[in-house]
């Protein structure tokens, strides 16, 4: 799945998780109930419909989601923060290398993403930044 979770959906997930009864939850027959201090026997959160032929799987999903959703939301927030930090680092590095006049082709080889092919001394610094930014992005794609 390559769809992005937008900030509004992430906020809704967090708000929903915070408003729900605390986890963990467990399934017990047709019921979903809380656990107390990790032990069975909490109070009933929901009762699955007996007409639902897939009630066991649905109940297991809901019980799992109570614990998984907050953990996934936190992991996603950390991932997005890491991505933003890395983008800033990449931009800083591109700016530094461009300011020093370093050429992508002369430094790491390959094909210049902007088409200068080693003639960067004529290029404006802003173009060199774009070169290094694109080269860094392509380098990361190759290593994934």
N, C-alpha and C positions, 0 to 999 in steps of 0.2 A: 504494500500500500504506500503510495507516494503522496497522498493527499496531505496537505498541511492542516494542522489544527489551529484555527485562528484564535486570537486572544479572548474573544467573546466566549467561544466554546470552552476554552480552558477555564475561564472565570466561572462559567456555569457549572462545570464539573466540580471545581473546588467548592463552590457555594453549596451545591447539592450534597456533596460528601460531608461538609461541615454540619449541615442541617440534619442529616440522618442520624439514627441511633448509632452509637459507637460500635465498632467491630472488635473482634472478629465475629462473624455470623456463622451459623452452621445449619445444615438441613437435618430434619428429623421427620421422616415420612412426608406428609403433605405440608409441613411447616418449615418456616425459616425462623430461627430464633437466635438470640444473642448468646454469647458465652460469657461466663463470669470468671475472671482471672484465668482464662484459657481452659476452663472446665465446662462441660456440657451442663445444660439445665437452666439456661437463661430464659427470658420472657419471649413470647412469640412476636415476631415482627410482621409476618405475613402467612397466609394460608393459601396454598396452591389449589386451583380448581381440580376436583376429582375428574372432571370431563377433559382435562388437559392430558392427552396421552403421553406427553413428553414432560410431565411435571417434575420428575426427578432431575432431569438435565437442566430444566429451567430454574429449579430451586438451587441446584449446585452453582449455576452461573451467577445468580443473584448473590448467593453467599460469597462466592469468590470475588465478585465485583466490588463488594463492600471494602475489602482489604486491598484489592488490586488497583482500583481507580485512584485513590489518593497517592499510592506509590508511583503509578504511571504518570500522574500529573506532575509530581515532584521531579521525576526523571526527565520529563519533557521540558520543564522549566530550566533544569540544569543544562540540558542539551542545547536549548535555545540560547542560554547565557554563554555557554562555551562557544557556540557558533559565532555569536556576536563578537566575543573577545577575539577569536581567531581571525575574523574578517578585519577587525581593527589592526591586529598584528600584521596581517598580510598587506594592508594599505600602508602602514608605517614602513614596513620593509621595502615596499615598492617605491615609496617616496624617497627613502634613504638611498637606495641603489640608483634611482634616477638622478638624484641630486649629485651623486658622486660621478655621474656620467658613465656608469657601467652599462654595457649592452648585454641583453639577454643572450644573443647568439655567441658573442665573444666570451661570456662568462660560463654559461651552462651548455652551449651548443644547441643544435636543433634548428628549427625554423622560427624566425621572428614572427610572433603573433600579429604584429602591426605592419609587417612587410618591409622594415628598414634593412634587414639582412646585414648587420654590422656597420651600417652607416649612421649610427645613432648620434654621432657628434653634430649632425645637422638638425636633429629632431628637437622640438621643444621639450622641456622637462615634463610637462603634463602628458605628452605622448609616451615618454619613457616610463612614467608611472603606470600608464595603461598597459604597456608591454609587460612590465614586471608583475602587475596584478593578474593579467591573463595567464602569464607563464606559471605563476604560483598556483592558480586555480587548476590549470591543466596538469601540473605535477601532482597535485593532490588527487585528482581523478584517476590518474594512472596507478597510484599506489593503493587505491581502495579495492 
